[in-house]
Amino acid sequence: KDERLVALHRFLHRQGELDRALVLLYLDDHSYREIAEILGISETNVGTRLNRCKQKMRQQLTPEGEEIANGAR
C-alpha cells in the first residue's frame, strides 16, 4: 500500500494545479456540485476532468502503465 500511495503522490505532483485540486477534493468526498462551487467551474467540467484524471491514473499507476510511462515498451 505504501508503494501505491507514493505513486499517487508522484502522479498528483505531475498534474496541473486545477487537476490536482479536483482529485484531492474528490478524494476528500466532496460532491461534483461542491467541487464546482469551490473551484468556480461547471459540474460538467468537474466530471469530465475527473474522468480524464482517472484514466491517466489507471494508465500510469498500473504495472503496464508504469512501463509505458517510463518508456520501457
Secondary structure, 3 states (H helix, E strand, C coil): CHHHHHHHHHHHHHCCHHHHHHHHHHHCCCCHHHHHHHHCCCHHHHHHHHHHHHHHHHHHHCHHHHHHHCCCC
